[in-house]
Amino acid sequence: MEKLGYFALSVFWRGGAHEWKTLGRVIPRVSLGEMEEKIRTFLLGVAGFPADAVLFVKVCPEPGVVLAAYTPHLVLTGNVHDFKFYIPGIEFELWVGNVAREKLKRFCSYSAPEQLLYVSLDVGREAKEALGIHTRTARLARNVQATLSEIAERRKGG
């Protein structure tokens, strides 16, 4: 869990520390506020896991997980800032702020003594919903269309 937690916080930190581009588009920067420095010092090994953060590592139990990823983003605000990102079959969720303190610390995948790993059908559903928005509006590039046509022809025996 230490390695998964370190990986997760490094991705969240990178999402706030730099403006990233993919496919010619800028990915919105994640605003971690004062948490950015706390995460940075944790990643450098100078400080422990941030006291006002709770990390949830959730895996999808279904076969055929969504083979895609989405970048860190803010889900809600209020007393807690909830950030998420997804890689195939695993969702990482980071709660920061006052609500993330005492009551939820015992459920933190990283810092709780049990180092809980959550199994949730919501992981697959949420990934499909989030990525479904993009697939409905996406179009296949010509080279991808050509490759898919070639594969279909070979399968037919042509």
N, C-alpha and C positions, 0 to 999 in steps of 0.2 A: 504494500500500500504506500510505502514511502516513495517508491519510484513513480507510481501513478499520481500521487499527490504533487510531487515535484514537477512532473510533466504537465499536469493540469494548471498549476499556478504559473508555470513558465509560458504556457499558451495564453492565459488570461493577461499576464503582464505584457507579452509581446503585442497583444491586441490593443493595449493602451499606450505603449511606449513608442509606437511607430505607425505611420500611415502606410498601409499595405495596398498593393494594386494586384488585381488578377483579371485576366482577359481584357486589359485596357481600362478597367473600372476601379475606382478607389473604394476600398472597403471602409465603412465608417469606423473611426477610432472608438474604442471602448473607454469611457471616462471612469477610471477607477478612483479618482480623487486622491486623498491621503493614503488609500490602500496601495497605490502604485509603489510608493517608497517602501512600505512594509513588506510587500511581496518581493521587491528587488533585494532587500537585505536578507530575506529568507533564502532566496535563490543563491545568493552569494555565500550562504552559510554563516553570516554575521549575526543573524537573529533567528529565533524560532518561528514556528508557524504563527501567523498573525492571530492575536487573541480575539479580535472582533470579526473573525471570518469562520465560516463553516463550509466545508467542501462535501458534496455528495457525489459519489461515483456510482452510476446506475448502469446496469447492463440489460440488454434486451434478451429475453429467454427464447424468443421465436427463431426458428430457422429462417434463412433467407433475409437477413437484416439488410437495411438500406445501405448499399455500397456507395456512399457519398459522405460528405462532411459539410458542416457549416461553421463559420467563424464565431468567435465570442461576440455576444451581443447582450444588451440589457433587456431583461424581460419585464420587470416592474420596478416602480419606485414607491417610496413611502418611508416607513420606518426601516425598511430593508431594501438593499439593492440586490437584485437577483440576476446573475450573469450565467449564461449557458454557452456551451459549444458541444458539437457532436462529431465523433469519428465513427466509422462502421461498428455498430453494435454497442457503443459506449457513449453515454451522455455525462458530461461533467457540469455540475452546477455549483456556483459559488455564491453564498449569501454573505453580505457584509453589512455592518451597521449594528445598531443597538439590539435589534431582534435576534441577531446572530450570536448573542452572548450566551449567558448561562443556560437557559432552557434547551437550546439547540446544540450546545457544544457536545453533549453526550451522544449525539447522532452523527457527528462529523466523521467522515470516512478516514480522515488523516489523523486527527488528534485524539479521538475517543479511544479508550483502552481496547475496545473490541475491533476497531478499525473496520467498520461495517461497509460491506459491498452490497448495494441494493439491486434487486432483480425487479424489473418493472416492465409491464406490457406497454406503459405509456411511452417508453423510450422509442420503440419502433413506430408507434402511432404518431408521436410528435415529430419525429424525423420525416416520416412520410408526408405529413401535413406541411411542414416547413419547406421541404424540397419540392413538394407537389406544386406549390405556387410557381416555382421557377420552371418546372418541366412543362407546365401548361402554356407558358409564354415563350419557351425556348424554341429554337429551330435548329435542325441538324445542319452542320456545315457540309459543304459539297464533298469534301474528302471523306467525311464520316458516312455520308449517304453512299458514296461509291464503294467504300469498304463493306458496308452492310449488304449492298447489292451483290458484291463479289462473294461474300460468305453465303448468301442465300443461293446463289448459282451453284456453288461447290456442294452445298448440302443436297441439291437436286440431282447432283451427279453431272453437271454441265461443265 
